[in-house]
Amino acid sequence: MKFNNKDKIFNVSIDLFSQYGYDAVSIRQIAREVGIRESSIYNHYPSKESIMDSILEYYIDEMMSNDIPIDEAGGNLDISFDHFYQAGLDAFAGQLKIEKMSKITRIILIESYHNEKIRDFMKKSIIDEAINGWIKLFDLMKSKRVIRDDADSRQLSESFYKYGMFLLYEHYVINYPEDDEEFVERLCIKSKNHIDLLYNSVRRY
């Protein structure tokens, strides 16, 4: 695939930000790696921050591309909870197996520690919106009498999702670098075991 200069700037920035951190990378360094003059970057991006903004927007768009609307999720639940959950897990794992998406995940995790804008992005778009989505799904499971009415949807959502977030943090920050593909396989197994544990604690028999 042939990339134009804007695509090259975007991809090189992801590589550099994930390896060295956002603050440590300069526009000059990005230009040098792309093979263009520093001033040429400003023909495509007004600032380094705008490059990061485009990376975050791209990440959310890609992660949301396989989401199933809540009003359609009931169809998968009617087949079985395992079918419903496996479809979502496969889609998420597929995204993490893409090298670009894996690198952006690391950028978000390491930069959220000290970059206020990325921290706000992570809190709103990565954590809060995802947990609220899971709350709606657990409430849907209640309405379909898949799980008990007295199950705490928020507690279930946070218990499940924040466990997954820790697995990502452990891989991309604590254990970095380690094999991404092996990690994704472990993530799928651990996540499936964890959701089964939660589901079995509240399911209707």
QUINORLIN-V49355 format. One line per field, one symbol per residue. phi: phi as a letter, one per 30 degrees, with the letter a starting at -180 (. if undefined). psi: psi as a letter, one per 30 degrees, with the letter a starting at -180 (. if undefined). burial: + if it has 24 or more other ideal C-beta (glycine too) atoms within 12 Angstrom, else -. A space follows every 10 residues. Layout:
# QUINORLIN-V49355
phi=???
psi=???
burial=???
This chain:
# QUINORLIN-V49355
phi=.ccddddded dddeeddddc jeddcceddd ddddjbdedd dddcbdaddd ddeddddddd eddddcdcee dcdedddddl dedddddddd dddddddded ddddededdd dddbcddddd dddddccddd dddddddddd dddchdbddd dddddddddd dddddddddd ddcdcdcbdd ddddddeddd dddddddddd dbdcc
psi=kkkleeeeee eeeeeeefef keffkleeee eeeehlleff effekfleef eeeeeeeeee eeeffgkkke fffeeeefel eeeeeeeeee eeeeeffkee eeeeeeeeee ffefjeeeee eeeeeedeee eeeeeeeeee eefghelkfg kjeeeeeeee efeeeeeeee efdegkklke eeeeeeeeee eeeeeeeeef fflk.
burial=-------+++ ++++++++-- ++--+-+-++ +-++------ +--++--+-- ++-+++-+++ --+------- --+--++--- +--++--++- +++-++---+ ++++++++++ ++-----+-- ++--+++--+ +-++++++++ +----++--- +-+--++-++ +++++-+++- +++------+ --++--++-+ ++-++--++- -+---
